[in-house]
Amino acid sequence: MKTSIFLALAILVITVVAAPADDKGQEDLKKKVMKHLGEVRRFFREDPLGQKIIYQFQEMIAIAKTIRQRIRKRLGEYLKGLENE
């Protein structure tokens, strides 16, 4: 889900940067952005490939959390060793 939010924000930023200055263009832009956000969301919810991508990102996040915990543990042990010296 976080991945879809990230991709949606990326699409939003790209479309806002390329947005026209007139009001009619703004309304069209809003419709296009909402349509793209819906398509991205639908892709990650319904498409098997999108679900696999979400699963892979969840695994990657879990691995990153584990690595972070190990690093913090080792750093804590190292700092305690320095204090004892």
N, CA, C and O atoms as a CHARMM CRD file, in Angstrom:
* protein
*
  340
    1    1 MET  N      0.82800  -1.18900   0.00000 PROA 1      0.00000
    2    1 MET  CA     0.00000   0.00000   0.00000 PROA 1      0.00000
    3    1 MET  C      0.87100   1.25100   0.00000 PROA 1      0.00000
    4    1 MET  O      0.55400   2.22900  -0.67800 PROA 1      0.00000
    5    2 LYS  N      1.97600   1.22500   0.76300 PROA 2      0.00000
    6    2 LYS  CA     2.86300   2.37800   0.79400 PROA 2      0.00000
    7    2 LYS  C      3.47800   2.61500  -0.58200 PROA 2      0.00000
    8    2 LYS  O      3.72800   3.75400  -0.97700 PROA 2      0.00000
    9    3 THR  N      3.71600   1.53200  -1.29800 PROA 3      0.00000
   10    3 THR  CA     4.27500   1.65400  -2.63100 PROA 3      0.00000
   11    3 THR  C      3.32100   2.38300  -3.54800 PROA 3      0.00000
   12    3 THR  O      3.72700   3.25300  -4.31900 PROA 3      0.00000
   13    4 SER  N      2.05200   2.02800  -3.46600 PROA 4      0.00000
   14    4 SER  CA     1.07500   2.68700  -4.32800 PROA 4      0.00000
   15    4 SER  C      0.95600   4.16300  -3.98000 PROA 4      0.00000
   16    4 SER  O      0.75400   4.99500  -4.86400 PROA 4      0.00000
   17    5 ILE  N      1.07800   4.49200  -2.70900 PROA 5      0.00000
   18    5 ILE  CA     1.03600   5.89900  -2.30400 PROA 5      0.00000
   19    5 ILE  C      2.24300   6.63400  -2.87400 PROA 5      0.00000
   20    5 ILE  O      2.11800   7.75600  -3.36600 PROA 5      0.00000
   21    6 PHE  N      3.40700   6.00300  -2.80600 PROA 6      0.00000
   22    6 PHE  CA     4.61400   6.61600  -3.35200 PROA 6      0.00000
   23    6 PHE  C      4.48600   6.84600  -4.84900 PROA 6      0.00000
   24    6 PHE  O      4.80800   7.92600  -5.34400 PROA 6      0.00000
   25    7 LEU  N      4.01600   5.83400  -5.57100 PROA 7      0.00000
   26    7 LEU  CA     3.85300   5.97900  -7.01200 PROA 7      0.00000
   27    7 LEU  C      2.80800   7.02900  -7.34600 PROA 7      0.00000
   28    7 LEU  O      2.97100   7.79200  -8.29800 PROA 7      0.00000
   29    8 ALA  N      1.74000   7.07000  -6.57200 PROA 8      0.00000
   30    8 ALA  CA     0.70100   8.06500  -6.81200 PROA 8      0.00000
   31    8 ALA  C      1.24300   9.47400  -6.60300 PROA 8      0.00000
   32    8 ALA  O      0.94200  10.37800  -7.38200 PROA 8      0.00000
   33    9 LEU  N      2.03600   9.66200  -5.56300 PROA 9      0.00000
   34    9 LEU  CA     2.63200  10.97700  -5.32300 PROA 9      0.00000
   35    9 LEU  C      3.61300  11.35300  -6.43300 PROA 9      0.00000
   36    9 LEU  O      3.69700  12.51700  -6.82700 PROA 9      0.00000
   37   10 ALA  N      4.34900  10.36800  -6.93100 PROA 10     0.00000
   38   10 ALA  CA     5.27900  10.64500  -8.02600 PROA 10     0.00000
   39   10 ALA  C      4.52800  11.09700  -9.26900 PROA 10     0.00000
   40   10 ALA  O      4.93800  12.04400  -9.93900 PROA 10     0.00000
   41   11 ILE  N      3.42900  10.42000  -9.57500 PROA 11     0.00000
   42   11 ILE  CA     2.60800  10.81200 -10.72200 PROA 11     0.00000
   43   11 ILE  C      2.03000  12.19700 -10.50400 PROA 11     0.00000
   44   11 ILE  O      1.99500  13.01200 -11.42600 PROA 11     0.00000
   45   12 LEU  N      1.58400  12.46400  -9.30200 PROA 12     0.00000
   46   12 LEU  CA     1.01300  13.77200  -8.98400 PROA 12     0.00000
   47   12 LEU  C      2.04500  14.88000  -9.17000 PROA 12     0.00000
   48   12 LEU  O      1.73400  15.92600  -9.74000 PROA 12     0.00000
   49   13 VAL  N      3.25000  14.66400  -8.70200 PROA 13     0.00000
   50   13 VAL  CA     4.30200  15.67600  -8.84000 PROA 13     0.00000
   51   13 VAL  C      4.61500  15.92900 -10.30800 PROA 13     0.00000
   52   13 VAL  O      4.77200  17.07700 -10.72600 PROA 13     0.00000
   53   14 ILE  N      4.70400  14.86900 -11.08300 PROA 14     0.00000
   54   14 ILE  CA     5.01100  15.02500 -12.50800 PROA 14     0.00000
   55   14 ILE  C      3.91300  15.80000 -13.21600 PROA 14     0.00000
   56   14 ILE  O      4.19900  16.67400 -14.03400 PROA 14     0.00000
   57   15 THR  N      2.67000  15.48900 -12.91300 PROA 15     0.00000
   58   15 THR  CA     1.57700  16.17800 -13.59800 PROA 15     0.00000
   59   15 THR  C      1.43200  17.61700 -13.13300 PROA 15     0.00000
   60   15 THR  O      1.05400  18.47900 -13.92700 PROA 15     0.00000
   61   16 VAL  N      1.72100  17.89900 -11.87600 PROA 16     0.00000
   62   16 VAL  CA     1.61800  19.27400 -11.38700 PROA 16     0.00000
   63   16 VAL  C      2.70900  20.14000 -12.00600 PROA 16     0.00000
   64   16 VAL  O      2.46800  21.30300 -12.32900 PROA 16     0.00000
   65   17 VAL  N      3.88700  19.59100 -12.17000 PROA 17     0.00000
   66   17 VAL  CA     4.98000  20.35200 -12.77400 PROA 17     0.00000
   67   17 VAL  C      4.64900  20.71500 -14.21700 PROA 17     0.00000
   68   17 VAL  O      4.98700  21.80200 -14.68300 PROA 17     0.00000
   69   18 ALA  N      3.98800  19.80400 -14.91700 PROA 18     0.00000
   70   18 ALA  CA     3.65400  20.04200 -16.32100 PROA 18     0.00000
   71   18 ALA  C      2.27200  20.66600 -16.48800 PROA 18     0.00000
   72   18 ALA  O      1.73300  20.67200 -17.59500 PROA 18     0.00000
   73   19 ALA  N      1.69900  21.18100 -15.43000 PROA 19     0.00000
   74   19 ALA  CA     0.32800  21.69700 -15.46200 PROA 19     0.00000
   75   19 ALA  C      0.24200  23.03700 -16.18800 PROA 19     0.00000
   76   19 ALA  O      1.12300  23.88500 -16.04800 PROA 19     0.00000
   77   20 PRO  N     -0.81900  23.22000 -16.95900 PROA 20     0.00000
   78   20 PRO  CA    -1.04900  24.52400 -17.58800 PROA 20     0.00000
   79   20 PRO  C     -1.55200  25.53600 -16.56100 PROA 20     0.00000
   80   20 PRO  O     -2.02000  25.15800 -15.48700 PROA 20     0.00000
   81   21 ALA  N     -1.45300  26.82400 -16.89500 PROA 21     0.00000
   82   21 ALA  CA    -1.79300  27.87600 -15.94100 PROA 21     0.00000
   83   21 ALA  C     -3.27500  28.24800 -15.94700 PROA 21     0.00000
   84   21 ALA  O     -3.74000  28.85800 -14.98400 PROA 21     0.00000
   85   22 ASP  N     -4.02500  27.91200 -16.97300 PROA 22     0.00000
   86   22 ASP  CA    -5.42900  28.33200 -17.01800 PROA 22     0.00000
   87   22 ASP  C     -6.31500  27.43200 -16.15900 PROA 22     0.00000
   88   22 ASP  O     -5.92600  26.32000 -15.80500 PROA 22     0.00000
   89   23 ASP  N     -7.52100  27.93000 -15.82600 PROA 23     0.00000
   90   23 ASP  CA    -8.43200  27.20100 -14.93900 PROA 23     0.00000
   91   23 ASP  C     -8.99100  25.94600 -15.59500 PROA 23     0.00000
   92   23 ASP  O     -9.12500  24.91300 -14.94000 PROA 23     0.00000
   93   24 LYS  N     -9.31500  26.02600 -16.87200 PROA 24     0.00000
   94   24 LYS  CA    -9.85100  24.84800 -17.55800 PROA 24     0.00000
   95   24 LYS  C     -8.81000  23.73100 -17.57000 PROA 24     0.00000
   96   24 LYS  O     -9.13000  22.55400 -17.39800 PROA 24     0.00000
   97   25 GLY  N     -7.57800  24.12600 -17.77500 PROA 25     0.00000
   98   25 GLY  CA    -6.49200  23.14900 -17.74200 PROA 25     0.00000
   99   25 GLY  C     -6.34000  22.53100 -16.36700 PROA 25     0.00000
  100   25 GLY  O     -5.99000  21.35700 -16.24600 PROA 25     0.00000
  101   26 GLN  N     -6.60000  23.31500 -15.32700 PROA 26     0.00000
  102   26 GLN  CA    -6.51400  22.79800 -13.95800 PROA 26     0.00000
  103   26 GLN  C     -7.58100  21.73600 -13.71500 PROA 26     0.00000
  104   26 GLN  O     -7.30900  20.70700 -13.09500 PROA 26     0.00000
  105   27 GLU  N     -8.78700  21.98600 -14.20100 PROA 27     0.00000
  106   27 GLU  CA    -9.87000  21.00900 -14.02200 PROA 27     0.00000
  107   27 GLU  C     -9.54900  19.72100 -14.76800 PROA 27     0.00000
  108   27 GLU  O     -9.74000  18.62400 -14.24400 PROA 27     0.00000
  109   28 ASP  N     -9.05800  19.86700 -15.99600 PROA 28     0.00000
  110   28 ASP  CA    -8.67400  18.68600 -16.75900 PROA 28     0.00000
  111   28 ASP  C     -7.53600  17.94700 -16.06400 PROA 28     0.00000
  112   28 ASP  O     -7.50900  16.71700 -16.02500 PROA 28     0.00000
  113   29 LEU  N     -6.61600  18.70100 -15.52900 PROA 29     0.00000
  114   29 LEU  CA    -5.48800  18.10800 -14.82200 PROA 29     0.00000
  115   29 LEU  C     -5.96000  17.32000 -13.60500 PROA 29     0.00000
  116   29 LEU  O     -5.48900  16.21000 -13.35600 PROA 29     0.00000
  117   30 LYS  N     -6.88500  17.89100 -12.85500 PROA 30     0.00000
  118   30 LYS  CA    -7.41200  17.19800 -11.67200 PROA 30     0.00000
  119   30 LYS  C     -8.05800  15.88100 -12.06700 PROA 30     0.00000
  120   30 LYS  O     -7.86900  14.86400 -11.40100 PROA 30     0.00000
  121   31 LYS  N     -8.81800  15.90300 -13.14800 PROA 31     0.00000
  122   31 LYS  CA    -9.47400  14.67600 -13.61300 PROA 31     0.00000
  123   31 LYS  C     -8.44100  13.64000 -14.03600 PROA 31     0.00000
  124   31 LYS  O     -8.57300  12.45600 -13.72900 PROA 31     0.00000
  125   32 LYS  N     -7.41600  14.09500 -14.74200 PROA 32     0.00000
  126   32 LYS  CA    -6.38000  13.17300 -15.19700 PROA 32     0.00000
  127   32 LYS  C     -5.61800  12.57200 -14.01500 PROA 32     0.00000
  128   32 LYS  O     -5.33600  11.37400 -13.98500 PROA 32     0.00000
  129   33 VAL  N     -5.29300  13.41600 -13.05500 PROA 33     0.00000
  130   33 VAL  CA    -4.55500  12.93700 -11.88000 PROA 33     0.00000
  131   33 VAL  C     -5.38600  11.91900 -11.11700 PROA 33     0.00000
  132   33 VAL  O     -4.87800  10.86800 -10.72700 PROA 33     0.00000
  133   34 MET  N     -6.64500  12.22000 -10.90300 PROA 34     0.00000
  134   34 MET  CA    -7.51200  11.28500 -10.17800 PROA 34     0.00000
  135   34 MET  C     -7.65800   9.97700 -10.95200 PROA 34     0.00000
  136   34 MET  O     -7.69700   8.90100 -10.35500 PROA 34     0.00000
  137   35 LYS  N     -7.73700  10.06700 -12.25900 PROA 35     0.00000
  138   35 LYS  CA    -7.84400   8.86100 -13.08200 PROA 35     0.00000
  139   35 LYS  C     -6.57500   8.01900 -12.94800 PROA 35     0.00000
  140   35 LYS  O     -6.64500   6.80100 -12.78100 PROA 35     0.00000
  141   36 HSD  N     -5.41800   8.67300 -13.02300 PROA 36     0.00000
  142   36 HSD  CA    -4.15600   7.94400 -12.89000 PROA 36     0.00000
  143   36 HSD  C     -4.01000   7.33100 -11.49900 PROA 36     0.00000
  144   36 HSD  O     -3.54800   6.19800 -11.36500 PROA 36     0.00000
  145   37 LEU  N     -4.39800   8.06600 -10.47700 PROA 37     0.00000
  146   37 LEU  CA    -4.32400   7.52600  -9.11500 PROA 37     0.00000
  147   37 LEU  C     -5.21100   6.29500  -8.97600 PROA 37     0.00000
  148   37 LEU  O     -4.82300   5.30600  -8.35400 PROA 37     0.00000
  149   38 GLY  N     -6.39500   6.36200  -9.55600 PROA 38     0.00000
  150   38 GLY  CA    -7.29900   5.21700  -9.51800 PROA 38     0.00000
  151   38 GLY  C     -6.72000   4.02200 -10.24500 PROA 38     0.00000
  152   38 GLY  O     -6.84100   2.88800  -9.78200 PROA 38     0.00000
  153   39 GLU  N     -6.08600   4.27500 -11.38900 PROA 39     0.00000
  154   39 GLU  CA    -5.48300   3.17800 -12.14800 PROA 39     0.00000
  155   39 GLU  C     -4.33400   2.53900 -11.38200 PROA 39     0.00000
  156   39 GLU  O     -4.20100   1.31500 -11.37100 PROA 39     0.00000
  157   40 VAL  N     -3.51500   3.34500 -10.74900 PROA 40     0.00000
  158   40 VAL  CA    -2.39200   2.81500  -9.96500 PROA 40     0.00000
  159   40 VAL  C     -2.91600   2.00400  -8.79100 PROA 40     0.00000
  160   40 VAL  O     -2.42900   0.90800  -8.51100 PROA 40     0.00000
  161   41 ARG  N     -3.90200   2.54800  -8.11800 PROA 41     0.00000
  162   41 ARG  CA    -4.47600   1.84700  -6.96400 PROA 41     0.00000
  163   41 ARG  C     -5.10700   0.52000  -7.38700 PROA 41     0.00000
  164   41 ARG  O     -4.93300  -0.49900  -6.71900 PROA 41     0.00000
  165   42 ARG  N     -5.83300   0.54100  -8.49000 PROA 42     0.00000
  166   42 ARG  CA    -6.46800  -0.67600  -8.99400 PROA 42     0.00000
  167   42 ARG  C     -5.40900  -1.70200  -9.38200 PROA 42     0.00000
  168   42 ARG  O     -5.57900  -2.89700  -9.14000 PROA 42     0.00000
  169   43 PHE  N     -4.32000  -1.23900  -9.98200 PROA 43     0.00000
  170   43 PHE  CA    -3.24300  -2.14700 -10.36900 PROA 43     0.00000
  171   43 PHE  C     -2.69700  -2.89200  -9.16100 PROA 43     0.00000
  172   43 PHE  O     -2.52400  -4.11000  -9.20700 PROA 43     0.00000
  173   44 PHE  N     -2.42600  -2.16800  -8.08200 PROA 44     0.00000
  174   44 PHE  CA    -1.84400  -2.81400  -6.90700 PROA 44     0.00000
  175   44 PHE  C     -2.85400  -3.65000  -6.13600 PROA 44     0.00000
  176   44 PHE  O     -2.45900  -4.55400  -5.39900 PROA 44     0.00000
  177   45 ARG  N     -4.12000  -3.38000  -6.28100 PROA 45     0.00000
  178   45 ARG  CA    -5.13200  -4.17000  -5.56800 PROA 45     0.00000
  179   45 ARG  C     -5.57500  -5.40400  -6.34200 PROA 45     0.00000
  180   45 ARG  O     -5.77800  -6.46000  -5.74300 PROA 45     0.00000
  181   46 GLU  N     -5.72700  -5.29700  -7.65400 PROA 46     0.00000
  182   46 GLU  CA    -6.36900  -6.35200  -8.42800 PROA 46     0.00000
  183   46 GLU  C     -5.41700  -7.16000  -9.30000 PROA 46     0.00000
  184   46 GLU  O     -5.61300  -8.36500  -9.46000 PROA 46     0.00000
  185   47 ASP  N     -4.41900  -6.54600  -9.85200 PROA 47     0.00000
  186   47 ASP  CA    -3.53100  -7.22300 -10.78900 PROA 47     0.00000
  187   47 ASP  C     -2.57600  -8.15300 -10.03400 PROA 47     0.00000
  188   47 ASP  O     -2.00100  -7.75100  -9.02200 PROA 47     0.00000
  189   48 PRO  N     -2.40300  -9.38200 -10.50900 PROA 48     0.00000
  190   48 PRO  CA    -1.48300 -10.30700  -9.83300 PROA 48     0.00000
  191   48 PRO  C     -0.04500  -9.78100  -9.77300 PROA 48     0.00000
  192   48 PRO  O      0.65100  -9.97800  -8.77700 PROA 48     0.00000
  193   49 LEU  N      0.39200  -9.11700 -10.83400 PROA 49     0.00000
  194   49 LEU  CA     1.74000  -8.55400 -10.82400 PROA 49     0.00000
  195   49 LEU  C      1.85900  -7.45100  -9.77800 PROA 49     0.00000
  196   49 LEU  O      2.86900  -7.36600  -9.07900 PROA 49     0.00000
  197   50 GLY  N      0.84600  -6.61600  -9.66700 PROA 50     0.00000
  198   50 GLY  CA     0.84600  -5.55800  -8.65400 PROA 50     0.00000
  199   50 GLY  C      0.88900  -6.13300  -7.25100 PROA 50     0.00000
  200   50 GLY  O      1.57400  -5.59900  -6.37900 PROA 50     0.00000
  201   51 GLN  N      0.16200  -7.22000  -7.02900 PROA 51     0.00000
  202   51 GLN  CA     0.16500  -7.86600  -5.71700 PROA 51     0.00000
  203   51 GLN  C      1.53300  -8.47300  -5.41500 PROA 51     0.00000
  204   51 GLN  O      1.98900  -8.44800  -4.27100 PROA 51     0.00000
  205   52 LYS  N      2.18700  -9.01900  -6.44300 PROA 52     0.00000
  206   52 LYS  CA     3.53400  -9.55800  -6.24100 PROA 52     0.00000
  207   52 LYS  C      4.51700  -8.44400  -5.89800 PROA 52     0.00000
  208   52 LYS  O      5.40000  -8.61700  -5.05800 PROA 52     0.00000
  209   53 ILE  N      4.35300  -7.30400  -6.55700 PROA 53     0.00000
  210   53 ILE  CA     5.22800  -6.16400  -6.27300 PROA 53     0.00000
  211   53 ILE  C      5.05500  -5.71900  -4.82900 PROA 53     0.00000
  212   53 ILE  O      6.03600  -5.45300  -4.13500 PROA 53     0.00000
  213   54 ILE  N      3.81100  -5.63900  -4.37700 PROA 54     0.00000
  214   54 ILE  CA     3.54500  -5.25600  -2.98700 PROA 54     0.00000
  215   54 ILE  C      4.17600  -6.26400  -2.03400 PROA 54     0.00000
  216   54 ILE  O      4.79600  -5.88100  -1.04200 PROA 54     0.00000
  217   55 TYR  N      4.02000  -7.55000  -2.33400 PROA 55     0.00000
  218   55 TYR  CA     4.59400  -8.59400  -1.48800 PROA 55     0.00000
  219   55 TYR  C      6.11400  -8.45200  -1.41000 PROA 55     0.00000
  220   55 TYR  O      6.69400  -8.57100  -0.33000 PROA 55     0.00000
  221   56 GLN  N      6.76200  -8.19900  -2.55300 PROA 56     0.00000
  222   56 GLN  CA     8.21500  -8.04500  -2.57300 PROA 56     0.00000
  223   56 GLN  C      8.66000  -6.83000  -1.76100 PROA 56     0.00000
  224   56 GLN  O      9.64900  -6.89500  -1.03100 PROA 56     0.00000
  225   57 PHE  N      7.92600  -5.72400  -1.88900 PROA 57     0.00000
  226   57 PHE  CA     8.27000  -4.53400  -1.10900 PROA 57     0.00000
  227   57 PHE  C      8.07300  -4.78300   0.38300 PROA 57     0.00000
  228   57 PHE  O      8.85500  -4.29200   1.19700 PROA 57     0.00000
  229   58 GLN  N      7.04100  -5.53500   0.75200 PROA 58     0.00000
  230   58 GLN  CA     6.82600  -5.84600   2.16400 PROA 58     0.00000
  231   58 GLN  C      7.97200  -6.69200   2.70500 PROA 58     0.00000
  232   58 GLN  O      8.43800  -6.47400   3.82400 PROA 58     0.00000
  233   59 GLU  N      8.42500  -7.65700   1.90900 PROA 59     0.00000
  234   59 GLU  CA     9.57100  -8.46400   2.32400 PROA 59     0.00000
  235   59 GLU  C     10.82400  -7.60500   2.45700 PROA 59     0.00000
  236   59 GLU  O     11.59600  -7.76500   3.40300 PROA 59     0.00000
  237   60 MET  N     11.02100  -6.69600   1.50700 PROA 60     0.00000
  238   60 MET  CA    12.18400  -5.82200   1.54800 PROA 60     0.00000
  239   60 MET  C     12.15300  -4.93100   2.78900 PROA 60     0.00000
  240   60 MET  O     13.18800  -4.70100   3.41400 PROA 60     0.00000
  241   61 ILE  N     10.98500  -4.43700   3.14400 PROA 61     0.00000
  242   61 ILE  CA    10.84500  -3.60200   4.34000 PROA 61     0.00000
  243   61 ILE  C     11.14300  -4.41700   5.59400 PROA 61     0.00000
  244   61 ILE  O     11.80000  -3.92700   6.51300 PROA 61     0.00000
  245   62 ALA  N     10.66000  -5.66400   5.63400 PROA 62     0.00000
  246   62 ALA  CA    10.92700  -6.52600   6.78700 PROA 62     0.00000
  247   62 ALA  C     12.42700  -6.80400   6.92000 PROA 62     0.00000
  248   62 ALA  O     12.96500  -6.80200   8.02700 PROA 62     0.00000
  249   63 ILE  N     13.09200  -7.03900   5.80000 PROA 63     0.00000
  250   63 ILE  CA    14.53700  -7.27400   5.82500 PROA 63     0.00000
  251   63 ILE  C     15.26600  -6.02500   6.30600 PROA 63     0.00000
  252   63 ILE  O     16.19500  -6.11400   7.10800 PROA 63     0.00000
  253   64 ALA  N     14.84700  -4.86700   5.81800 PROA 64     0.00000
  254   64 ALA  CA    15.48100  -3.61000   6.23300 PROA 64     0.00000
  255   64 ALA  C     15.30500  -3.37700   7.73100 PROA 64     0.00000
  256   64 ALA  O     16.22500  -2.90100   8.39500 PROA 64     0.00000
  257   65 LYS  N     14.12700  -3.71000   8.26900 PROA 65     0.00000
  258   65 LYS  CA    13.89800  -3.55700   9.70900 PROA 65     0.00000
  259   65 LYS  C     14.80800  -4.48600  10.50100 PROA 65     0.00000
  260   65 LYS  O     15.36600  -4.09100  11.52500 PROA 65     0.00000
  261   66 THR  N     14.95800  -5.71500  10.03100 PROA 66     0.00000
  262   66 THR  CA    15.82500  -6.67500  10.70600 PROA 66     0.00000
  263   66 THR  C     17.27500  -6.19500  10.68800 PROA 66     0.00000
  264   66 THR  O     17.97500  -6.26900  11.69800 PROA 66     0.00000
  265   67 ILE  N     17.71000  -5.71100   9.54700 PROA 67     0.00000
  266   67 ILE  CA    19.07900  -5.19900   9.43800 PROA 67     0.00000
  267   67 ILE  C     19.27800  -4.01900  10.37800 PROA 67     0.00000
  268   67 ILE  O     20.30300  -3.92100  11.05200 PROA 67     0.00000
  269   68 ARG  N     18.30300  -3.13200  10.42200 PROA 68     0.00000
  270   68 ARG  CA    18.40200  -1.96000  11.30200 PROA 68     0.00000
  271   68 ARG  C     18.50900  -2.38800  12.76700 PROA 68     0.00000
  272   68 ARG  O     19.30600  -1.83300  13.52300 PROA 68     0.00000
  273   69 GLN  N     17.70000  -3.38100  13.16400 PROA 69     0.00000
  274   69 GLN  CA    17.75300  -3.86300  14.54200 PROA 69     0.00000
  275   69 GLN  C     19.12500  -4.45200  14.86000 PROA 69     0.00000
  276   69 GLN  O     19.67400  -4.20700  15.93400 PROA 69     0.00000
  277   70 ARG  N     19.67600  -5.22500  13.92900 PROA 70     0.00000
  278   70 ARG  CA    20.99000  -5.82800  14.15400 PROA 70     0.00000
  279   70 ARG  C     22.07600  -4.76500  14.26700 PROA 70     0.00000
  280   70 ARG  O     22.95800  -4.84700  15.12200 PROA 70     0.00000
  281   71 ILE  N     21.99700  -3.77200  13.39700 PROA 71     0.00000
  282   71 ILE  CA    22.99600  -2.70100  13.43900 PROA 71     0.00000
  283   71 ILE  C     22.90900  -1.94800  14.75600 PROA 71     0.00000
  284   71 ILE  O     23.93200  -1.65200  15.37400 PROA 71     0.00000
  285   72 ARG  N     21.70100  -1.64000  15.18500 PROA 72     0.00000
  286   72 ARG  CA    21.53900  -0.91000  16.45000 PROA 72     0.00000
  287   72 ARG  C     22.04700  -1.73400  17.62900 PROA 72     0.00000
  288   72 ARG  O     22.66200  -1.19800  18.55100 PROA 72     0.00000
  289   73 LYS  N     21.78700  -3.04100  17.59200 PROA 73     0.00000
  290   73 LYS  CA    22.24700  -3.91600  18.67100 PROA 73     0.00000
  291   73 LYS  C     23.77200  -3.93800  18.71600 PROA 73     0.00000
  292   73 LYS  O     24.36900  -3.78500  19.78200 PROA 73     0.00000
  293   74 ARG  N     24.40100  -4.12900  17.55600 PROA 74     0.00000
  294   74 ARG  CA    25.87200  -4.16800  17.49700 PROA 74     0.00000
  295   74 ARG  C     26.46900  -2.82000  17.89100 PROA 74     0.00000
  296   74 ARG  O     27.48300  -2.77300  18.58600 PROA 74     0.00000
  297   75 LEU  N     25.85700  -1.74200  17.46000 PROA 75     0.00000
  298   75 LEU  CA    26.35000  -0.41500  17.81400 PROA 75     0.00000
  299   75 LEU  C     26.24100  -0.18800  19.31900 PROA 75     0.00000
  300   75 LEU  O     27.14200   0.38500  19.93300 PROA 75     0.00000
  301   76 GLY  N     25.14200  -0.63600  19.90700 PROA 76     0.00000
  302   76 GLY  CA    24.98200  -0.51900  21.35800 PROA 76     0.00000
  303   76 GLY  C     26.03900  -1.30200  22.10300 PROA 76     0.00000
  304   76 GLY  O     26.60300  -0.81700  23.08300 PROA 76     0.00000
  305   77 GLU  N     26.31200  -2.52600  21.63800 PROA 77     0.00000
  306   77 GLU  CA    27.35200  -3.33800  22.27300 PROA 77     0.00000
  307   77 GLU  C     28.71800  -2.67500  22.13200 PROA 77     0.00000
  308   77 GLU  O     29.51600  -2.67200  23.07000 PROA 77     0.00000
  309   78 TYR  N     28.97600  -2.12300  20.97100 PROA 78     0.00000
  310   78 TYR  CA    30.25700  -1.45000  20.73500 PROA 78     0.00000
  311   78 TYR  C     30.41200  -0.23600  21.64600 PROA 78     0.00000
  312   78 TYR  O     31.47500  -0.02400  22.23000 PROA 78     0.00000
  313   79 LEU  N     29.36100   0.55100  21.76400 PROA 79     0.00000
  314   79 LEU  CA    29.42800   1.74500  22.61100 PROA 79     0.00000
  315   79 LEU  C     29.58300   1.38200  24.08300 PROA 79     0.00000
  316   79 LEU  O     30.29300   2.06900  24.81700 PROA 79     0.00000
  317   80 LYS  N     28.92300   0.30600  24.52400 PROA 80     0.00000
  318   80 LYS  CA    29.10100  -0.14300  25.90800 PROA 80     0.00000
  319   80 LYS  C     30.53500  -0.59500  26.13700 PROA 80     0.00000
  320   80 LYS  O     31.10500  -0.36000  27.20300 PROA 80     0.00000
  321   81 GLY  N     31.11700  -1.24300  25.13300 PROA 81     0.00000
  322   81 GLY  CA    32.51200  -1.66000  25.23400 PROA 81     0.00000
  323   81 GLY  C     33.44600  -0.46800  25.33900 PROA 81     0.00000
  324   81 GLY  O     34.43200  -0.50800  26.07600 PROA 81     0.00000
  325   82 LEU  N     33.13700   0.58900  24.60600 PROA 82     0.00000
  326   82 LEU  CA    33.95700   1.80200  24.68900 PROA 82     0.00000
  327   82 LEU  C     33.83200   2.45600  26.05500 PROA 82     0.00000
  328   82 LEU  O     34.81400   2.97400  26.58700 PROA 82     0.00000
  329   83 GLU  N     32.63300   2.43900  26.62700 PROA 83     0.00000
  330   83 GLU  CA    32.42700   3.03300  27.94900 PROA 83     0.00000
  331   83 GLU  C     33.19300   2.26200  29.01900 PROA 83     0.00000
  332   83 GLU  O     33.70600   2.85600  29.96800 PROA 83     0.00000
  333   84 ASN  N     33.27100   0.95800  28.87000 PROA 84     0.00000
  334   84 ASN  CA    33.94400   0.12900  29.86600 PROA 84     0.00000
  335   84 ASN  C     35.46500   0.26700  29.80300 PROA 84     0.00000
  336   84 ASN  O     36.14700  -0.03600  30.78200 PROA 84     0.00000
  337   85 GLU  N     35.99700   0.71000  28.69000 PROA 85     0.00000
  338   85 GLU  CA    37.46400   0.84200  28.55900 PROA 85     0.00000
  339   85 GLU  C     38.00400   2.02300  29.25400 PROA 85     0.00000
  340   85 GLU  O     39.21300   2.25500  29.22700 PROA 85     0.00000
